[in-house]
């Protein structure tokens, strides 16, 4: 998934963190307002999947770079 997400010429690194959070980026849409925005934010921060999830992993510091894997 990381290889598909990166832009041309960017390196990939293996990292380590003691605290992670997995969230579905599909809930983050621009231009949504009011109750829909609140519901989407709740689903994002609860880690709920959408119908077509695009997972991202958030790392809490400190984050240690282990090695370059690209």
PDB file of N, CA, C and O in Angstrom:
ATOM      1  N   UNK A   1       0.824  -1.190   0.000  1.00  0.00           N
ATOM      2  CA  UNK A   1       0.000   0.000   0.000  1.00  0.00           C
ATOM      3  C   UNK A   1       0.866   1.250   0.000  1.00  0.00           C
ATOM      4  O   UNK A   1       0.531   2.233  -0.661  1.00  0.00           O
ATOM      5  N   UNK A   2       1.963   1.225   0.725  1.00  0.00           N
ATOM      6  CA  UNK A   2       2.839   2.391   0.776  1.00  0.00           C
ATOM      7  C   UNK A   2       3.453   2.673  -0.589  1.00  0.00           C
ATOM      8  O   UNK A   2       3.587   3.831  -0.987  1.00  0.00           O
ATOM      9  N   UNK A   3       3.824   1.622  -1.303  1.00  0.00           N
ATOM     10  CA  UNK A   3       4.402   1.808  -2.636  1.00  0.00           C
ATOM     11  C   UNK A   3       3.392   2.442  -3.588  1.00  0.00           C
ATOM     12  O   UNK A   3       3.769   3.267  -4.420  1.00  0.00           O
ATOM     13  N   UNK A   4       2.130   2.077  -3.482  1.00  0.00           N
ATOM     14  CA  UNK A   4       1.094   2.647  -4.340  1.00  0.00           C
ATOM     15  C   UNK A   4       0.809   4.101  -3.979  1.00  0.00           C
ATOM     16  O   UNK A   4       0.433   4.890  -4.845  1.00  0.00           O
ATOM     17  N   UNK A   5       0.981   4.458  -2.728  1.00  0.00           N
ATOM     18  CA  UNK A   5       0.651   5.799  -2.241  1.00  0.00           C
ATOM     19  C   UNK A   5       1.748   6.825  -2.533  1.00  0.00           C
ATOM     20  O   UNK A   5       1.460   7.996  -2.778  1.00  0.00           O
ATOM     21  N   UNK A   6       2.996   6.381  -2.507  1.00  0.00           N
ATOM     22  CA  UNK A   6       4.097   7.347  -2.643  1.00  0.00           C
ATOM     23  C   UNK A   6       4.175   7.957  -4.027  1.00  0.00           C
ATOM     24  O   UNK A   6       3.668   7.406  -5.004  1.00  0.00           O
ATOM     25  N   UNK A   7       4.822   9.107  -4.084  1.00  0.00           N
ATOM     26  CA  UNK A   7       5.030   9.809  -5.344  1.00  0.00           C
ATOM     27  C   UNK A   7       6.363   9.376  -5.938  1.00  0.00           C
ATOM     28  O   UNK A   7       7.231   8.855  -5.238  1.00  0.00           O
ATOM     29  N   UNK A   8       6.508   9.596  -7.219  1.00  0.00           N
ATOM     30  CA  UNK A   8       7.727   9.236  -7.943  1.00  0.00           C
ATOM     31  C   UNK A   8       8.963   9.816  -7.261  1.00  0.00           C
ATOM     32  O   UNK A   8       8.999  11.003  -6.938  1.00  0.00           O
ATOM     33  N   UNK A   9       9.961   8.987  -7.046  1.00  0.00           N
ATOM     34  CA  UNK A   9      11.216   9.440  -6.473  1.00  0.00           C
ATOM     35  C   UNK A   9      11.276   9.454  -4.951  1.00  0.00           C
ATOM     36  O   UNK A   9      12.345   9.699  -4.391  1.00  0.00           O
ATOM     37  N   UNK A  10      10.159   9.197  -4.262  1.00  0.00           N
ATOM     38  CA  UNK A  10      10.172   9.200  -2.802  1.00  0.00           C
ATOM     39  C   UNK A  10      10.655   7.852  -2.273  1.00  0.00           C
ATOM     40  O   UNK A  10      10.348   6.801  -2.837  1.00  0.00           O
ATOM     41  N   UNK A  11      11.407   7.902  -1.193  1.00  0.00           N
ATOM     42  CA  UNK A  11      11.908   6.688  -0.552  1.00  0.00           C
ATOM     43  C   UNK A  11      10.897   6.170   0.466  1.00  0.00           C
ATOM     44  O   UNK A  11      10.054   6.921   0.957  1.00  0.00           O
ATOM     45  N   UNK A  12      10.990   4.886   0.772  1.00  0.00           N
ATOM     46  CA  UNK A  12      10.165   4.280   1.818  1.00  0.00           C
ATOM     47  C   UNK A  12      11.068   3.851   2.965  1.00  0.00           C
ATOM     48  O   UNK A  12      12.183   3.375   2.751  1.00  0.00           O
ATOM     49  N   UNK A  13      10.572   4.026   4.181  1.00  0.00           N
ATOM     50  CA  UNK A  13      11.340   3.663   5.363  1.00  0.00           C
ATOM     51  C   UNK A  13      10.499   2.786   6.287  1.00  0.00           C
ATOM     52  O   UNK A  13       9.287   2.970   6.394  1.00  0.00           O
ATOM     53  N   UNK A  14      11.135   1.855   6.938  1.00  0.00           N
ATOM     54  CA  UNK A  14      10.480   1.070   7.985  1.00  0.00           C
ATOM     55  C   UNK A  14      10.700   1.820   9.285  1.00  0.00           C
ATOM     56  O   UNK A  14      11.830   2.167   9.630  1.00  0.00           O
ATOM     57  N   UNK A  15       9.610   2.069  10.007  1.00  0.00           N
ATOM     58  CA  UNK A  15       9.685   2.841  11.240  1.00  0.00           C
ATOM     59  C   UNK A  15       9.075   2.050  12.391  1.00  0.00           C
ATOM     60  O   UNK A  15       8.371   1.061  12.185  1.00  0.00           O
ATOM     61  N   UNK A  16       9.358   2.506  13.599  1.00  0.00           N
ATOM     62  CA  UNK A  16       8.862   1.845  14.804  1.00  0.00           C
ATOM     63  C   UNK A  16       8.337   2.889  15.771  1.00  0.00           C
ATOM     64  O   UNK A  16       8.950   3.937  15.970  1.00  0.00           O
ATOM     65  N   UNK A  17       7.188   2.587  16.371  1.00  0.00           N
ATOM     66  CA  UNK A  17       6.581   3.465  17.365  1.00  0.00           C
ATOM     67  C   UNK A  17       5.859   2.597  18.384  1.00  0.00           C
ATOM     68  O   UNK A  17       5.349   1.531  18.040  1.00  0.00           O
ATOM     69  N   UNK A  18       5.814   3.036  19.614  1.00  0.00           N
ATOM     70  CA  UNK A  18       5.127   2.245  20.632  1.00  0.00           C
ATOM     71  C   UNK A  18       3.622   2.488  20.624  1.00  0.00           C
ATOM     72  O   UNK A  18       2.879   1.755  21.276  1.00  0.00           O
ATOM     73  N   UNK A  19       3.161   3.502  19.899  1.00  0.00           N
ATOM     74  CA  UNK A  19       1.738   3.811  19.874  1.00  0.00           C
ATOM     75  C   UNK A  19       1.299   4.138  18.456  1.00  0.00           C
ATOM     76  O   UNK A  19       1.839   5.049  17.829  1.00  0.00           O
ATOM     77  N   UNK A  20       0.304   3.386  17.944  1.00  0.00           N
ATOM     78  CA  UNK A  20      -0.206   3.627  16.591  1.00  0.00           C
ATOM     79  C   UNK A  20      -1.723   3.753  16.624  1.00  0.00           C
ATOM     80  O   UNK A  20      -2.381   3.302  17.562  1.00  0.00           O
ATOM     81  N   UNK A  21      -2.264   4.379  15.579  1.00  0.00           N
ATOM     82  CA  UNK A  21      -3.707   4.485  15.396  1.00  0.00           C
ATOM     83  C   UNK A  21      -4.000   4.274  13.920  1.00  0.00           C
ATOM     84  O   UNK A  21      -3.394   4.925  13.070  1.00  0.00           O
ATOM     85  N   UNK A  22      -4.925   3.371  13.606  1.00  0.00           N
ATOM     86  CA  UNK A  22      -5.299   3.108  12.214  1.00  0.00           C
ATOM     87  C   UNK A  22      -6.649   3.758  11.945  1.00  0.00           C
ATOM     88  O   UNK A  22      -7.608   3.547  12.687  1.00  0.00           O
ATOM     89  N   UNK A  23      -6.716   4.552  10.873  1.00  0.00           N
ATOM     90  CA  UNK A  23      -7.951   5.250  10.523  1.00  0.00           C
ATOM     91  C   UNK A  23      -8.189   5.162   9.015  1.00  0.00           C
ATOM     92  O   UNK A  23      -7.252   5.007   8.232  1.00  0.00           O
ATOM     93  N   UNK A  24      -9.435   5.260   8.635  1.00  0.00           N
ATOM     94  CA  UNK A  24      -9.835   5.202   7.230  1.00  0.00           C
ATOM     95  C   UNK A  24      -9.925   6.618   6.663  1.00  0.00           C
ATOM     96  O   UNK A  24     -10.802   7.396   7.039  1.00  0.00           O
ATOM     97  N   UNK A  25      -9.009   6.938   5.759  1.00  0.00           N
ATOM     98  CA  UNK A  25      -8.965   8.266   5.138  1.00  0.00           C
ATOM     99  C   UNK A  25     -10.226   8.597   4.349  1.00  0.00           C
ATOM    100  O   UNK A  25     -10.509   9.768   4.094  1.00  0.00           O
ATOM    101  N   UNK A  26     -10.975   7.588   3.966  1.00  0.00           N
ATOM    102  CA  UNK A  26     -12.184   7.813   3.164  1.00  0.00           C
ATOM    103  C   UNK A  26     -13.209   8.680   3.887  1.00  0.00           C
ATOM    104  O   UNK A  26     -14.044   9.311   3.240  1.00  0.00           O
ATOM    105  N   UNK A  27     -13.159   8.721   5.217  1.00  0.00           N
ATOM    106  CA  UNK A  27     -14.094   9.567   5.972  1.00  0.00           C
ATOM    107  C   UNK A  27     -13.738  11.044   5.880  1.00  0.00           C
ATOM    108  O   UNK A  27     -14.565  11.889   6.221  1.00  0.00           O
ATOM    109  N   UNK A  28     -12.528  11.382   5.427  1.00  0.00           N
ATOM    110  CA  UNK A  28     -12.083  12.776   5.373  1.00  0.00           C
ATOM    111  C   UNK A  28     -12.392  13.362   4.008  1.00  0.00           C
ATOM    112  O   UNK A  28     -11.620  13.193   3.064  1.00  0.00           O
ATOM    113  N   UNK A  29     -13.509  14.043   3.903  1.00  0.00           N
ATOM    114  CA  UNK A  29     -13.893  14.668   2.639  1.00  0.00           C
ATOM    115  C   UNK A  29     -14.054  16.166   2.850  1.00  0.00           C
ATOM    116  O   UNK A  29     -14.641  16.605   3.839  1.00  0.00           O
ATOM    117  N   UNK A  30     -13.536  16.934   1.926  1.00  0.00           N
ATOM    118  CA  UNK A  30     -13.643  18.396   1.999  1.00  0.00           C
ATOM    119  C   UNK A  30     -15.024  18.840   1.529  1.00  0.00           C
ATOM    120  O   UNK A  30     -15.622  18.219   0.650  1.00  0.00           O
ATOM    121  N   UNK A  31     -15.516  19.908   2.117  1.00  0.00           N
ATOM    122  CA  UNK A  31     -16.780  20.487   1.699  1.00  0.00           C
ATOM    123  C   UNK A  31     -17.990  19.943   2.426  1.00  0.00           C
ATOM    124  O   UNK A  31     -19.103  20.427   2.218  1.00  0.00           O
ATOM    125  N   UNK A  32     -17.797  18.945   3.277  1.00  0.00           N
ATOM    126  CA  UNK A  32     -18.921  18.392   4.041  1.00  0.00           C
ATOM    127  C   UNK A  32     -19.119  19.246   5.283  1.00  0.00           C
ATOM    128  O   UNK A  32     -18.147  19.649   5.923  1.00  0.00           O
ATOM    129  N   UNK A  33     -20.380  19.527   5.631  1.00  0.00           N
ATOM    130  CA  UNK A  33     -20.666  20.410   6.765  1.00  0.00           C
ATOM    131  C   UNK A  33     -21.688  19.794   7.704  1.00  0.00           C
ATOM    132  O   UNK A  33     -22.356  18.813   7.378  1.00  0.00           O
ATOM    133  N   UNK A  34     -21.788  20.403   8.883  1.00  0.00           N
ATOM    134  CA  UNK A  34     -22.805  20.113   9.886  1.00  0.00           C
ATOM    135  C   UNK A  34     -22.768  18.674  10.396  1.00  0.00           C
ATOM    136  O   UNK A  34     -21.704  18.152  10.726  1.00  0.00           O
ATOM    137  N   UNK A  35     -23.943  18.038  10.457  1.00  0.00           N
ATOM    138  CA  UNK A  35     -24.070  16.710  11.062  1.00  0.00           C
ATOM    139  C   UNK A  35     -23.260  15.661  10.304  1.00  0.00           C
ATOM    140  O   UNK A  35     -22.692  14.760  10.922  1.00  0.00           O
ATOM    141  N   UNK A  36     -23.198  15.761   8.996  1.00  0.00           N
ATOM    142  CA  UNK A  36     -22.443  14.785   8.206  1.00  0.00           C
ATOM    143  C   UNK A  36     -20.957  14.877   8.546  1.00  0.00           C
ATOM    144  O   UNK A  36     -20.289  13.852   8.681  1.00  0.00           O
ATOM    145  N   UNK A  37     -20.438  16.093   8.687  1.00  0.00           N
ATOM    146  CA  UNK A  37     -19.031  16.274   9.040  1.00  0.00           C
ATOM    147  C   UNK A  37     -18.749  15.699  10.422  1.00  0.00           C
ATOM    148  O   UNK A  37     -17.720  15.056  10.633  1.00  0.00           O
ATOM    149  N   UNK A  38     -19.653  15.928  11.353  1.00  0.00           N
ATOM    150  CA  UNK A  38     -19.484  15.400  12.706  1.00  0.00           C
ATOM    151  C   UNK A  38     -19.502  13.873  12.708  1.00  0.00           C
ATOM    152  O   UNK A  38     -18.686  13.242  13.379  1.00  0.00           O
ATOM    153  N   UNK A  39     -20.425  13.285  11.963  1.00  0.00           N
ATOM    154  CA  UNK A  39     -20.513  11.831  11.868  1.00  0.00           C
ATOM    155  C   UNK A  39     -19.263  11.247  11.215  1.00  0.00           C
ATOM    156  O   UNK A  39     -18.735  10.234  11.674  1.00  0.00           O
ATOM    157  N   UNK A  40     -18.797  11.879  10.158  1.00  0.00           N
ATOM    158  CA  UNK A  40     -17.591  11.408   9.467  1.00  0.00           C
ATOM    159  C   UNK A  40     -16.370  11.495  10.384  1.00  0.00           C
ATOM    160  O   UNK A  40     -15.548  10.579  10.414  1.00  0.00           O
ATOM    161  N   UNK A  41     -16.254  12.589  11.125  1.00  0.00           N
ATOM    162  CA  UNK A  41     -15.137  12.746  12.061  1.00  0.00           C
ATOM    163  C   UNK A  41     -15.193  11.673  13.144  1.00  0.00           C
ATOM    164  O   UNK A  41     -14.168  11.099  13.512  1.00  0.00           O
ATOM    165  N   UNK A  42     -16.387  11.407  13.649  1.00  0.00           N
ATOM    166  CA  UNK A  42     -16.542  10.363  14.671  1.00  0.00           C
ATOM    167  C   UNK A  42     -16.122   9.000  14.116  1.00  0.00           C
ATOM    168  O   UNK A  42     -15.411   8.251  14.787  1.00  0.00           O
ATOM    169  N   UNK A  43     -16.552   8.681  12.912  1.00  0.00           N
ATOM    170  CA  UNK A  43     -16.194   7.395  12.299  1.00  0.00           C
ATOM    171  C   UNK A  43     -14.697   7.306  12.049  1.00  0.00           C
ATOM    172  O   UNK A  43     -14.093   6.255  12.260  1.00  0.00           O
ATOM    173  N   UNK A  44     -14.092   8.407  11.601  1.00  0.00           N
ATOM    174  CA  UNK A  44     -12.635   8.425  11.384  1.00  0.00           C
ATOM    175  C   UNK A  44     -11.897   8.123  12.687  1.00  0.00           C
ATOM    176  O   UNK A  44     -11.071   7.211  12.739  1.00  0.00           O
ATOM    177  N   UNK A  45     -12.194   8.889  13.741  1.00  0.00           N
ATOM    178  CA  UNK A  45     -11.458   8.756  15.004  1.00  0.00           C
ATOM    179  C   UNK A  45     -11.817   7.495  15.787  1.00  0.00           C
ATOM    180  O   UNK A  45     -11.085   7.109  16.699  1.00  0.00           O
ATOM    181  N   UNK A  46     -12.920   6.856  15.449  1.00  0.00           N
ATOM    182  CA  UNK A  46     -13.243   5.586  16.105  1.00  0.00           C
ATOM    183  C   UNK A  46     -12.574   4.407  15.400  1.00  0.00           C
ATOM    184  O   UNK A  46     -12.574   3.289  15.916  1.00  0.00           O
ATOM    185  N   UNK A  47     -11.998   4.661  14.208  1.00  0.00           N
ATOM    186  CA  UNK A  47     -11.326   3.603  13.456  1.00  0.00           C
ATOM    187  C   UNK A  47     -12.273   2.757  12.630  1.00  0.00           C
ATOM    188  O   UNK A  47     -11.886   1.693  12.146  1.00  0.00           O
ATOM    189  N   UNK A  48     -13.525   3.215  12.457  1.00  0.00           N
ATOM    190  CA  UNK A  48     -14.516   2.458  11.691  1.00  0.00           C
ATOM    191  C   UNK A  48     -14.168   2.460  10.200  1.00  0.00           C
ATOM    192  O   UNK A  48     -13.733   3.482   9.671  1.00  0.00           O
ATOM    193  N   UNK A  49     -14.355   1.335   9.524  1.00  0.00           N
ATOM    194  CA  UNK A  49     -14.102   1.303   8.081  1.00  0.00           C
ATOM    195  C   UNK A  49     -15.297   1.830   7.285  1.00  0.00           C
ATOM    196  O   UNK A  49     -16.445   1.678   7.702  1.00  0.00           O
ATOM    197  N   UNK A  50     -15.018   2.446   6.148  1.00  0.00           N
ATOM    198  CA  UNK A  50     -16.078   2.834   5.218  1.00  0.00           C
ATOM    199  C   UNK A  50     -16.318   1.644   4.285  1.00  0.00           C
ATOM    200  O   UNK A  50     -15.745   0.573   4.483  1.00  0.00           O
ATOM    201  N   UNK A  51     -17.158   1.831   3.280  1.00  0.00           N
ATOM    202  CA  UNK A  51     -17.397   0.773   2.305  1.00  0.00           C
ATOM    203  C   UNK A  51     -16.165   0.438   1.482  1.00  0.00           C
ATOM    204  O   UNK A  51     -15.975  -0.704   1.065  1.00  0.00           O
ATOM    205  N   UNK A  52     -15.325   1.449   1.251  1.00  0.00           N
ATOM    206  CA  UNK A  52     -14.072   1.260   0.508  1.00  0.00           C
ATOM    207  C   UNK A  52     -12.948   1.925   1.296  1.00  0.00           C
ATOM    208  O   UNK A  52     -12.533   3.031   0.952  1.00  0.00           O
ATOM    209  N   UNK A  53     -12.449   1.276   2.343  1.00  0.00           N
ATOM    210  CA  UNK A  53     -11.453   1.923   3.205  1.00  0.00           C
ATOM    211  C   UNK A  53     -10.115   2.184   2.505  1.00  0.00           C
ATOM    212  O   UNK A  53      -9.650   1.402   1.676  1.00  0.00           O
ATOM    213  N   UNK A  54      -9.526   3.310   2.877  1.00  0.00           N
ATOM    214  CA  UNK A  54      -8.149   3.675   2.503  1.00  0.00           C
ATOM    215  C   UNK A  54      -7.429   3.903   3.826  1.00  0.00           C
ATOM    216  O   UNK A  54      -7.472   5.005   4.375  1.00  0.00           O
ATOM    217  N   UNK A  55      -6.783   2.893   4.330  1.00  0.00           N
ATOM    218  CA  UNK A  55      -6.207   2.936   5.661  1.00  0.00           C
ATOM    219  C   UNK A  55      -4.950   3.791   5.721  1.00  0.00           C
ATOM    220  O   UNK A  55      -4.130   3.787   4.803  1.00  0.00           O
ATOM    221  N   UNK A  56      -4.820   4.512   6.801  1.00  0.00           N
ATOM    222  CA  UNK A  56      -3.590   5.228   7.119  1.00  0.00           C
ATOM    223  C   UNK A  56      -3.234   4.897   8.565  1.00  0.00           C
ATOM    224  O   UNK A  56      -4.106   4.640   9.395  1.00  0.00           O
ATOM    225  N   UNK A  57      -1.952   4.910   8.840  1.00  0.00           N
ATOM    226  CA  UNK A  57      -1.460   4.625  10.183  1.00  0.00           C
ATOM    227  C   UNK A  57      -0.830   5.895  10.733  1.00  0.00           C
ATOM    228  O   UNK A  57       0.085   6.456  10.130  1.00  0.00           O
ATOM    229  N   UNK A  58      -1.326   6.344  11.880  1.00  0.00           N
ATOM    230  CA  UNK A  58      -0.765   7.512  12.556  1.00  0.00           C
ATOM    231  C   UNK A  58       0.128   7.012  13.680  1.00  0.00           C
ATOM    232  O   UNK A  58      -0.263   6.131  14.446  1.00  0.00           O
ATOM    233  N   UNK A  59       1.316   7.572  13.778  1.00  0.00           N
ATOM    234  CA  UNK A  59       2.293   7.164  14.791  1.00  0.00           C
ATOM    235  C   UNK A  59       2.492   8.265  15.809  1.00  0.00           C
ATOM    236  O   UNK A  59       2.645   9.433  15.451  1.00  0.00           O
ATOM    237  N   UNK A  60       2.489   7.895  17.076  1.00  0.00           N
ATOM    238  CA  UNK A  60       2.763   8.862  18.141  1.00  0.00           C
ATOM    239  C   UNK A  60       4.269   8.910  18.392  1.00  0.00           C
ATOM    240  O   UNK A  60       4.921   7.866  18.387  1.00  0.00           O
ATOM    241  N   UNK A  61       4.828  10.084  18.607  1.00  0.00           N
ATOM    242  CA  UNK A  61       6.249  10.169  18.896  1.00  0.00           C
ATOM    243  C   UNK A  61       6.578   9.549  20.247  1.00  0.00           C
ATOM    244  O   UNK A  61       5.722   9.508  21.132  1.00  0.00           O
ATOM    245  N   UNK A  62       7.770   9.082  20.413  1.00  0.00           N
ATOM    246  CA  UNK A  62       8.870   9.119  19.451  1.00  0.00           C
ATOM    247  C   UNK A  62       8.720   8.020  18.395  1.00  0.00           C
ATOM    248  O   UNK A  62       8.240   6.923  18.682  1.00  0.00           O
ATOM    249  N   UNK A  63       9.143   8.341  17.168  1.00  0.00           N
ATOM    250  CA  UNK A  63       9.145   7.394  16.069  1.00  0.00           C
ATOM    251  C   UNK A  63      10.604   7.148  15.691  1.00  0.00           C
ATOM    252  O   UNK A  63      11.380   8.085  15.497  1.00  0.00           O
ATOM    253  N   UNK A  64      10.952   5.886  15.592  1.00  0.00           N
ATOM    254  CA  UNK A  64      12.340   5.517  15.278  1.00  0.00           C
ATOM    255  C   UNK A  64      12.400   4.994  13.836  1.00  0.00           C
ATOM    256  O   UNK A  64      11.643   4.094  13.474  1.00  0.00           O
ATOM    257  N   UNK A  65      13.288   5.549  13.019  1.00  0.00           N
ATOM    258  CA  UNK A  65      13.503   5.082  11.655  1.00  0.00           C
ATOM    259  C   UNK A  65      14.435   3.886  11.721  1.00  0.00           C
ATOM    260  O   UNK A  65      15.568   3.999  12.189  1.00  0.00           O
ATOM    261  N   UNK A  66      13.959   2.742  11.253  1.00  0.00           N
ATOM    262  CA  UNK A  66      14.735   1.498  11.336  1.00  0.00           C
ATOM    263  C   UNK A  66      15.674   1.333  10.144  1.00  0.00           C
ATOM    264  O   UNK A  66      16.876   1.128  10.309  1.00  0.00           O
ATOM    265  N   UNK A  67      15.102   1.427   8.930  1.00  0.00           N
ATOM    266  CA  UNK A  67      15.933   1.338   7.734  1.00  0.00           C
ATOM    267  C   UNK A  67      15.144   1.755   6.501  1.00  0.00           C
ATOM    268  O   UNK A  67      13.919   1.874   6.528  1.00  0.00           O
ATOM    269  N   UNK A  68      15.875   1.971   5.435  1.00  0.00           N
ATOM    270  CA  UNK A  68      15.257   2.308   4.152  1.00  0.00           C
ATOM    271  C   UNK A  68      14.933   0.997   3.446  1.00  0.00           C
ATOM    272  O   UNK A  68      15.787   0.116   3.347  1.00  0.00           O
ATOM    273  N   UNK A  69      13.682   0.864   2.947  1.00  0.00           N
ATOM    274  CA  UNK A  69      13.285  -0.400   2.342  1.00  0.00           C
ATOM    275  C   UNK A  69      13.062  -0.317   0.849  1.00  0.00           C
ATOM    276  O   UNK A  69      12.655  -1.305   0.238  1.00  0.00           O
ATOM    277  N   UNK A  70      13.302   0.779   0.269  1.00  0.00           N
ATOM    278  CA  UNK A  70      12.984   1.027  -1.135  1.00  0.00           C
ATOM    279  C   UNK A  70      14.055   0.647  -2.071  1.00  0.00           C
ATOM    280  O   UNK A  70      13.903   0.808  -3.282  1.00  0.00           O
TER     281      UNK A  70
END
